Amino acid sequence: MGLSLCSSFTLADSRSELARTTFETTLKNGLKIIVREDHRSPMVFTQIWYKVGSADESGNVLGISHALEHMMFKGTTKVPNDEFTRLSRIYGGSINAATFTNYTNYYQLYPKNYFPMALELEADRMTNLKMQQSDFEPEIKVVMEERRQRTDDNPRSLAFERFKWITYPTSHYRQPVIGHMKNLQNIQLDDLKQWYKTWYTPNNAILVIVGDVNAEEAVRQVEKYFGHIPYQKTPQRNDVLEFERVGYRHMELHENVQIPNLFMAWNVRSLVSAKNPQDAYVLNMIRNVLDSGISSRLQDRLIRQKKLLTALGVSYDPYNRGDSLFSISAVPSAGVSLEDAQKAIQAEIDLLKTELVQPAELERISAKFISNMIYAQDDISTQAKTIGNLEVNGLSYRLMDELPKHYENVSPQDVLRIANTYLVRENLSTMYLMPEKNAR
């Protein structure tokens, strides 16, 4: 009964709860602004999203978007050296950034009194970044060390990086966000300056503001600090679509791991690339049917009941700018081969193709997923991230108000149809990651 009440909440109240006062406009120079008022705490979250990431890179400079992200904190002529970071500490703020395949974003969280300062700082480094060799040399070494720690010295991460080269035979999504070490050794300061000049323009950016602000006043402040920055044409972005049904692909790696790991990934569409957008909502519900807690199918049946696996995870990004992956990673129990683990997972996938999911199971999964999605919006940073992620991937922030309806409309027949359409062997890549042959 509690779940039913939760479900009715998502239908009746979610739109008014998610759709707080939101204002959208675009400056003459092309900067898109989305302001969402949330007056529950005296804080403002300011986040700028640039439409450039690792999928836009080519040649010998893979990782340049991430390297530039690091340099964005190294000062301008107006705010030199580490002054940007120091100001955040003085005024009780929090700052950070992230680079992904489709975007690079930067955020500042401040008490509302310092919101204009956040805008001034962000506008300043959009155009006045002072990139110096003395900053670049140590910073590129920091990036190299980051790669060593996160990838090169992590056999599982390194293996997955290689796995992406068969999961994405043609798409630029195969490229690592951080780049390969040989790329990082090749990148020069002039490359970063050119990348910055090419992509960091107002017309290639989305400014998201969420918090205790007046929307109209916030836009006037944005105009004050960003309005003078000129529009600049940007290049056409790299293709991020993938071929359909390219055939089954498999790879095996022996690395310095203690236990075997299984990776399975199907090439699927996203909300942006699917001919029927509802396909993406169904795929996301399938992900939740398989793995959304201890009562979900793979966890309940393969870990708790049959004890074939000790760990697993299912992932899918429906809001991608291009095509996506439906991925499963798993660790078999002792004495269970990778082949048997794959067969057991595949058997559960095949059930979705032959037997209708019971409406009660789908309702339970849907209610939990949708309520979690709505309650997450209590955080202004999550609101900003959701808005920015939708917008930067070619969708509208307004979709966040419609998501509950789309997920609640997924039917058992939809699950059967989409499982048979996408989760087929011709779309599948697998990888067996095993201990080194000479390991004891």
C-alpha positions in Angstrom: 0.0 0.0 0.0 2.9 2.3 0.8 4.2 1.8 -2.7 0.9 2.6 -4.2 0.7 5.9 -2.3 4.2 6.7 -3.5 3.2 6.0 -7.1 0.2 8.2 -6.8 2.4 10.9 -5.4 4.5 10.8 -8.5 1.5 11.2 -10.7 -0.3 13.9 -8.8 2.4 16.0 -7.3 5.6 15.4 -9.2 5.0 18.0 -11.8 4.3 20.8 -9.4 7.2 19.6 -7.2 9.7 19.4 -10.1 8.5 22.4 -12.0 9.4 25.1 -9.6 9.7 28.6 -11.1 12.0 28.2 -14.0 13.1 30.8 -16.5 14.9 30.1 -19.8 16.4 32.6 -22.2 19.3 33.0 -24.6 21.5 36.0 -24.8 22.3 37.7 -28.2 25.8 36.0 -28.1 24.1 32.6 -27.9 24.6 31.8 -24.2 21.7 29.7 -23.1 20.5 30.4 -19.5 18.2 28.3 -17.4 17.3 29.6 -13.9 15.3 27.5 -11.4 14.2 29.2 -8.2 14.5 27.1 -5.0 14.2 29.2 -1.9 14.4 26.5 0.7 18.0 27.4 1.6 20.0 30.6 1.1 22.4 29.0 -1.4 22.9 29.3 -5.2 24.4 26.6 -7.4 25.9 27.9 -10.6 27.0 25.5 -13.3 28.2 26.1 -16.8 28.2 23.3 -19.4 30.4 23.4 -22.5 29.4 21.2 -25.4 32.7 19.6 -25.8 34.2 16.4 -24.4 36.4 13.4 -25.2 34.1 12.3 -28.0 35.0 15.5 -29.9 38.7 14.8 -29.8 40.7 13.2 -32.6 44.3 12.3 -33.5 47.1 12.6 -31.0 45.5 14.9 -28.5 43.0 12.5 -26.8 42.4 13.8 -23.3 42.8 17.4 -24.2 39.3 18.4 -22.9 40.1 17.0 -19.5 43.6 18.6 -19.5 42.0 22.0 -20.2 39.6 21.4 -17.4 42.6 21.3 -15.0 44.0 24.5 -16.5 40.8 26.4 -16.0 41.7 26.7 -12.4 45.1 28.2 -13.0 44.1 31.9 -13.3 43.3 34.7 -15.6 44.9 38.2 -15.9 42.2 39.5 -13.5 42.2 36.5 -11.1 45.7 35.1 -11.2 47.3 31.9 -10.1 45.1 30.0 -7.5 43.0 33.0 -6.6 39.9 31.4 -7.9 40.2 28.5 -5.5 41.2 30.8 -2.6 38.1 33.0 -3.1 35.9 30.0 -2.8 37.4 29.1 0.6 37.2 32.7 1.9 33.5 33.1 1.0 32.3 29.6 2.1 31.9 28.2 -1.4 32.5 24.9 -3.1 33.9 24.5 -6.6 34.7 21.6 -8.9 34.5 20.4 -12.5 34.1 17.3 -14.6 34.8 16.1 -18.1 32.8 13.5 -19.9 32.4 12.2 -23.4 29.8 14.8 -24.4 30.6 17.8 -22.2 32.9 19.6 -19.7 31.2 21.4 -16.8 32.2 23.6 -13.9 30.2 24.5 -10.8 30.3 27.0 -8.0 28.1 26.7 -4.9 27.9 29.9 -2.7 25.7 31.6 -0.2 23.3 33.7 -2.3 25.0 37.0 -1.4 28.1 35.9 -3.4 26.1 34.7 -6.5 27.2 37.7 -8.6 30.8 36.9 -7.8 30.4 33.4 -9.1 29.1 34.8 -12.4 31.9 37.3 -12.6 34.5 34.6 -12.0 32.9 32.2 -14.5 32.6 34.9 -17.2 36.2 36.0 -16.7 37.6 32.5 -17.3 35.5 31.9 -20.3 37.6 34.4 -22.2 40.6 35.5 -20.2 42.3 32.3 -19.2 46.0 32.9 -18.8 47.7 29.6 -19.8 51.3 29.6 -19.0 54.0 27.0 -19.5 55.0 27.2 -15.9 51.5 26.1 -14.9 51.0 23.6 -17.8 54.1 21.5 -17.1 53.3 20.5 -13.5 49.5 20.2 -14.3 49.9 17.8 -17.2 52.0 15.7 -14.8 49.1 15.8 -12.4 46.8 14.5 -15.2 49.3 11.7 -16.0 49.4 10.6 -12.4 45.6 10.6 -12.3 45.7 8.3 -15.3 48.2 6.0 -13.6 46.2 5.8 -10.4 42.7 5.4 -12.0 43.5 3.4 -15.0 47.0 2.1 -15.6 47.4 0.8 -12.0 43.8 -0.5 -11.9 43.6 -3.7 -14.0 39.8 -3.7 -14.1 39.7 0.0 -15.3 42.4 -0.7 -17.9 40.5 -3.7 -19.1 37.2 -1.9 -19.5 39.0 0.9 -21.4 40.2 -1.7 -23.9 36.7 -3.3 -23.9 35.2 -0.1 -25.2 37.2 -0.5 -28.4 35.0 -3.5 -29.4 31.8 -2.2 -27.8 32.0 1.0 -30.0 33.6 -0.2 -33.3 33.1 3.2 -35.0 31.8 5.7 -32.4 34.1 8.2 -30.7 32.7 7.1 -27.4 35.4 4.4 -27.5 38.0 7.1 -26.6 39.0 7.4 -22.9 38.0 10.7 -21.3 41.5 11.1 -19.7 43.3 10.1 -23.0 46.1 7.5 -23.3 49.5 8.2 -21.7 51.1 8.6 -25.1 48.5 11.3 -25.9 49.1 13.2 -22.7 52.9 13.1 -23.4 52.1 14.6 -26.8 49.8 17.4 -25.8 51.4 20.9 -25.8 50.3 24.2 -24.3 49.5 25.6 -27.8 47.1 22.7 -28.3 45.3 23.6 -25.1 45.1 27.3 -26.2 43.6 26.3 -29.5 41.1 23.9 -27.9 40.0 26.7 -25.5 39.7 29.2 -28.3 37.7 26.8 -30.4 35.1 25.5 -28.0 34.9 27.9 -25.0 32.4 30.3 -26.5 29.1 31.6 -25.1 27.1 30.0 -28.0 28.6 26.6 -27.1 27.7 26.9 -23.4 24.6 26.4 -21.2 24.5 28.3 -17.8 22.3 26.6 -15.2 21.5 28.5 -12.0 19.5 26.8 -9.2 18.8 28.2 -5.8 17.7 31.2 -3.8 17.5 33.7 -6.6 14.9 35.8 -8.4 15.0 34.5 -12.0 14.7 37.8 -13.8 17.3 39.5 -11.6 19.6 36.5 -12.1 19.3 36.9 -15.9 20.1 40.6 -15.6 23.3 39.7 -13.7 24.2 37.1 -16.3 23.8 39.7 -19.0 26.0 42.1 -17.1 28.9 39.7 -16.9 28.5 37.5 -20.0 26.7 39.8 -22.5 29.8 41.4 -23.9 31.5 38.1 -24.8 31.3 37.7 -28.6 29.6 34.8 -30.4 32.0 32.5 -32.2 31.2 29.7 -34.7 32.2 26.2 -33.5 33.2 23.2 -35.6 30.8 20.4 -36.3 31.0 17.8 -33.6 32.2 14.2 -34.1 29.7 11.5 -34.9 28.6 9.4 -31.9 26.2 7.0 -33.6 27.0 3.3 -33.9 26.1 0.6 -36.4 23.3 -1.7 -35.6 23.8 -5.5 -35.2 27.5 -5.5 -36.1 27.9 -9.0 -34.8 28.9 -10.7 -31.6 32.3 -9.6 -30.4 34.4 -11.2 -27.6 37.8 -10.5 -26.0 39.8 -12.1 -23.3 42.4 -10.5 -21.1 44.8 -11.8 -18.5 45.8 -9.1 -16.1 46.9 -8.7 -12.5 43.5 -9.4 -10.9 42.8 -11.9 -8.1 39.4 -13.0 -9.4 37.8 -13.3 -12.8 35.4 -10.5 -14.1 32.7 -10.7 -16.7 31.7 -7.8 -18.9 28.7 -7.9 -21.2 27.5 -4.9 -23.3 24.8 -4.5 -25.9 24.7 -1.6 -28.4 21.4 0.2 -27.9 19.8 3.6 -28.7 19.4 6.5 -26.4 16.5 8.9 -26.0 18.2 11.1 -28.6 19.1 8.5 -31.1 16.1 6.1 -30.9 13.5 6.4 -33.7 10.9 5.8 -30.9 12.0 7.7 -27.8 9.9 5.3 -25.6 12.5 2.6 -26.4 15.0 4.4 -24.0 12.5 4.6 -21.2 11.8 0.9 -21.6 15.5 0.0 -21.6 15.9 2.0 -18.4 13.1 0.1 -16.8 14.7 -3.2 -17.9 17.9 -2.1 -16.2 15.9 -1.6 -13.0 14.1 -5.0 -13.3 17.5 -6.7 -13.5 19.3 -4.6 -10.9 17.7 -2.2 -8.5 18.3 -3.7 -5.1 18.3 -7.1 -3.4 14.8 -8.0 -4.7 15.7 -7.3 -8.4 16.0 -10.3 -10.6 19.8 -10.7 -11.1 20.6 -10.0 -7.4 17.8 -12.2 -6.1 18.2 -15.1 -8.4 21.9 -15.3 -9.3 23.5 -13.9 -6.1 21.1 -14.9 -3.3 19.3 -18.0 -4.6 21.7 -19.8 -7.0 24.8 -18.2 -5.5 26.5 -18.1 -9.0 27.7 -14.5 -8.6 29.1 -12.5 -5.7 28.7 -9.1 -7.3 27.1 -7.5 -10.3 26.0 -4.2 -11.8 23.8 -3.1 -14.7 24.1 0.3 -16.3 22.5 2.3 -19.1 22.5 6.0 -19.9 19.2 6.9 -21.7 20.1 10.6 -21.9 23.2 10.3 -24.1 23.8 12.6 -27.1 24.5 9.6 -29.3 24.0 5.8 -29.0 24.5 4.1 -25.7 25.4 0.8 -24.1 23.4 -1.6 -21.9 26.1 -3.1 -19.8 26.4 -5.8 -17.2 29.5 -6.5 -15.1 29.7 -9.5 -12.8 32.0 -11.4 -10.5 31.4 -15.2 -10.5 31.4 -17.1 -7.2 34.3 -19.4 -6.5 34.2 -22.5 -8.8 31.9 -20.8 -11.3 33.4 -20.2 -14.7 33.0 -17.0 -16.7 31.2 -19.0 -19.3 28.7 -20.4 -16.8 28.2 -16.9 -15.4 27.5 -15.5 -18.8 25.0 -18.3 -19.6 23.2 -17.6 -16.3 22.9 -13.9 -17.0 21.9 -14.6 -20.6 19.2 -17.0 -19.5 17.7 -14.1 -17.4 17.8 -11.8 -20.4 16.1 -14.4 -22.5 13.3 -14.7 -20.0 12.5 -11.1 -20.7 12.1 -12.0 -24.4 9.7 -14.9 -23.9 7.7 -14.2 -20.7 5.8 -11.1 -19.9 7.0 -9.3 -16.7 4.2 -9.5 -14.2 2.4 -6.1 -13.8 2.9 -6.1 -10.1 6.7 -6.5 -10.4 6.9 -3.7 -13.0 4.7 -1.5 -10.8 6.9 -2.1 -7.8 10.1 -1.4 -9.7 8.6 1.7 -11.3 7.3 3.2 -8.1 10.7 2.8 -6.4 12.6 4.2 -9.3 10.4 7.2 -9.9 10.1 8.1 -6.2 13.9 8.0 -5.9 14.2 10.2 -9.0 11.8 12.8 -7.6 13.3 12.8 -4.0 16.7 13.4 -5.5 15.5 16.7 -6.8 15.4 18.1 -3.2 19.1 18.8 -3.7 19.8 22.0 -5.8 23.0 20.4 -7.2 21.0 17.4 -8.4 18.5 19.7 -10.0 21.2 21.6 -11.8 22.9 18.5 -12.9 19.7 17.0 -14.3 18.8 20.2 -16.2 22.3 20.6 -17.6 22.7 16.9 -18.6 19.4 17.0 -20.5 20.2 20.2 -22.2 23.8 19.5 -23.1 22.8 16.2 -24.7 20.3 17.8 -27.0 17.2 17.3 -24.9 15.1 19.9 -23.0 15.1 20.5 -19.2 11.3 20.4 -19.4 11.6 16.7 -19.8 12.5 16.3 -16.2 8.8 17.2 -15.4 7.6 14.5 -17.8 9.9 11.6 -16.9 7.5 10.1 -14.3 4.8 9.8 -16.8 7.0 8.2 -19.4 8.4 5.6 -17.0 4.9 4.8 -15.5 3.6 4.1 -19.0 6.1 1.3 -19.6 4.1 -2.0 -20.0 5.1 -5.7 -19.8 4.5 -5.8 -23.6 7.0 -3.0 -24.0 9.7 -4.9 -22.1 9.1 -8.0 -24.2 9.4 -6.0 -27.4 12.5 -4.0 -26.5 14.4 -7.0 -25.1 13.8 -8.8 -28.4 14.8 -5.7 -30.4 18.0 -4.7 -28.6 19.3 -7.4 -26.3 20.3 -9.7 -29.0 23.6 -11.5 -29.8 24.3 -9.4 -32.8 24.5 -6.3 -30.6 26.5 -8.0 -27.9 30.2 -7.6 -26.8 31.7 -9.7 -24.0 35.0 -9.7 -22.2 36.5 -12.2 -19.8 39.1 -10.6 -17.5 41.2 -13.3 -15.9 44.2 -13.6 -13.6 47.5 -13.7 -15.2 48.4 -17.2 -16.4 51.4 -17.5 -14.2 49.6 -16.2 -11.2 49.2 -18.7 -8.4 
